[in-house]
Amino acid sequence: EHRIRQGTEGREQWMIYNLDQMVPQDHLVRKIDQVIDFNFIYKLVENLYSEDSGRPAIDPVVLFKIPFIQYVFGIRSMRQTIEEIRVNTAYRWFLGLSPTDEVPHFTTFGKNYVRRFSGTAVFEEIFARILRQAVESGYVKPEDVFIDGTHVKASAIKNKRLKVVVEEESRLYAQQLEEEINQLRAEEGKAPYKKKEQPGKEIQQSTTDPEAGLFYKNERERMFCYSASTACDRNGFVLGVHISAGNMHDSRNFVPLYDQLKERFEKIESNVADAGYVTP
């Protein structure tokens, strides 16, 4: 009976405490808070919020910190993330919420994305600004870049598709070669090389998600998906991501991804990738 009382008596105790006292000094959220200043988000999104009076909007920094928690701590869904924030003192501290503050509904982020952020580059800018702060703090080492790709399944049934004919894109390397040839011809006073018309090609297009590509995993298994090429540094920090249709070869994803990296980092000494990126 004494053990039972000891195990439950703390539930009804009244205490005065500071939320900061409840978060361990070595917790990851404290380390993130020391390095990353999220206040730049206010200026970045101010034009996306209406000045009309009405129901107060959720603090945009809180709004973006919520998916930040989800990804950093590997929580599987936004619904589960909100449930974790409700009971996790460290997450509340990171968001600046008191123990009695109401946590936003799990649909809030999705609704704000559709109404305010869809079609803008705000997510890419926030990613780049946070990454820049991590570089300046010495956590990210972008001199050596490691690149790999993976296929992400689309929410599209493979049987819901139709055949369409699309214009076949020229290979980037062929375009570069053509530009070089025409430059030489111009220096010699010759007319530009006449580009041959690219024949159309027939592809299988999803009626649910036309931007996805049909990927043949093996002889029997195929699915509509996207190809995500990701670049990381030696410490595993993501430096950039390029998304394309799942039927695109990795070698075609490399150049746009590398163009991202060149804009963000001045000194890239080496790129490491597997044989999937090899091209003639």
N, C-alpha and C positions, 0 to 999 in steps of 0.2 A: 504494500500500500504506500509506503514511503517513497519507493522508486517511482510509482505511478504519479504521485503528487509532484515529485521533482521534475518529471518529464513534461508536465503540462502547466505548471504554475507560472512559467514565463510568458504564457500567452496573454494573460490578463494584466500584466504589469504596465504601469504608465511611466514613460521615460521622456526626458528632454534630450535630444541628440541632434547633431549636425549630420546631414546626409554625407558630407565629405568624410566623416569618421567611419562610415560603413563600407567604404571602398578601399581595398588593400592598396598600399603604396606601390606595389609591383604589378598591379593589374594592367593589362594591355591598353585599356581605354585611357588610363592616365598617360601612358607613353605616347599614344596617338595625340592626345590633347596638348601635350607639351610641344610637339613638333608641328602639327598642322593647325593653321588658323583658318577656320571656315567662314569668317566674316565677309570675305570677298564675295560670297554667294549673294548677299543682299543687293549689292550694286549690280551684279550680273543679271539678276532676274527682275529688277524693279520695273522694267518696261512691260513685263508679262503679267503684272497684277493691275487690276482696275483700281482707279482712285475713287470710284463711287462708294458712297457709304453703304453699309450692309453688314452682313454677318462677318465677324472678324476671320481672316484667313489664318491657317496654321503657319507658324513661323517657317519660312522657306528653308532655313538652316536645319531645323528639326526634320523637315520633310525629306531632305537629302541625306541626313545622318542615319535615318531609319534603314534604307537599303544598304548604307555603308556598314551598319552593324550586321545586317543579314549576310553580306558577302564575306566580311572579315572573319566572322565566327561560323560560317558554313551552315547557316540555318536554311532548311529546305524550301520554305515558302514564306510569303509576306504574312499570311495568316498566323503561321507559327512564330514569326518574328515579333509580331504585336503581342502574342501571348507571353513570349519570353520577356519582353520589355515590361509588361505589367508586373512581373514578380522579381525581376532582376534589378537590384539596387545599383549595380555598376552601370547598366545600360541607361537607367533613369538619370544618373549623375552625368553621363556623357551627353545626354539630350537636354540637360538642364531642367528636368521635370522633378517636382517634389514627389514624395511618397503618395500624396493624395491627388495629384494632377491626373486628369483623364488622358489616357493614351489614345491617339487617333485610331479610327476604325481601319481595318486592314485594306479596305477598298479605297481609302483616301488617296494613297499614292497613285494608283491607277487612274482615278478620276482627274487628279491634277495633271498627270501626264497627258491625258487626252485633251483637256481643256486649255492647258497653258504651254506645255513643253513639246508636244508633238510637232515635228516639222522644224524644230529649232536645233541649233548646235550647242545648246546649253550644257548637255551632259558631257560632250566631248571637251568643252572648255573647262568644266569643273574637274574632269579627270586630269587634264593637262596641268591645271593650276596646282592641284594636290600633288601630282607627280613632281612638279618643279620644286615644291617645298621639300619633298622627300629627298630630292637630289641635293639641294642646298644644305640639308642637314647631314649629308654624308651617308644616308642609308642606301641610296641607289647608285650603282656603278654602271653607267651606260656605255663604257668603252667596249665591252664585249657583249654582243647581242646573240641570243639563242632563239631560233625561230622553229616553230612546229605548227602543224595544223591538225584539226579534228573536225569530224562531221557532227552537226547538231541536228537531230531529227525535227522536222517541221510538223506542225499540227495539221497534217493533211494526209488523207487516206490515199494510198497509192493507186487504188482502182478508179478514183475520181479524177480522170485526166483525159486530155484530148490531144490530137496531133496538130501541131502548128508549124508553119514555116517561118523561120526568122533569118535575118541577115547575119551571115557568119562574120564575126569580128576578125580583123587582121591581128596577127600576133604582134605584140608590142615591139619585139626585136625586128620584125619585118618592117614595121613602120619606121623605126629608127634608121634602118638600112636605106629605106626609100628616101627619107629626108636627107641623108648623107649623100646619096647618089645625085639627087636633084641639086644640092648645094654645089657639088663638083661640076655638074652640067651647066649651072648658071655662071660659074666662074669661067667656063670655057665658051660662053655665049651660046649654049645649046638650049633647046626647048626642054621643059621639065618632062620627066618620064611619065608616060600616060599610065595611070593606075588601072589595073584590070578590075572589072566589076566582080565583087565577091559573090559567088553563088549562094543561094539560100540553102539552109539546111533544115531538115525536119527534126523536131524535138518533141518529147512528151511533156506537156505542160499541165500542172495541177490546176483544176478548176477552183479549188479552195484557196490555195496560196500560189499564185502564178510566179512569184519571185523565187520560189524554191526550185531546186534542180533535182532531177531523178538520179539517184546514186545507186550504182550496182555494187553492193557489198561483196557478193560472190555470185556464182552462176544462178543460185536459187533466190537469194534475198535481195530485194531492192526497195528503196524508200525515197520519199521526197525529203530533202534536208538542205542545210546550209553548210558551207565550208568556212570555218573560222581559223585564220592564221594568227597566231599570237607570238609576240616578241617579248622576251624577258631578259633581265640581267643575271649576273652570277648568283645573286641573292634571291632570285625567284620573283622579283617585282615585275609586274606587267608594264611594259613600256609602250605598247601599241597593239591594236587589233584591227584586222581587216576581215570583213564578212562578204562572202559572195555566194552565188548559187552552188549547190552541192555537186553539180556536174562539172565544175571548173577545176582544172588541174592546178596543183599547188604552185607550180612555177609561174602561173599567171597572177597569183595573189601576192607574190613576193615584192614586185616593184611598187605597187601602191602602198604596201605596208612599209617598205623601206623609205618611201617619200615622206611618210608620216614621221618616221624616226629622224630623218635629216632635218626636218623643220624644228623638232624639239631638242635635239642634241647636236652639239657642234663637233664633238670628238668621238666618232665611232671607229674603232680600230679593226674590229673583225666581226664577221657574221658567221654563225654556225647553224647549219640546217642539215636534215637528212636527205637521202637520195630522192625523196618525193619531190624535191624542188629542182632536180636536175632537168635541164632542157638543152636541146642541141644548139 
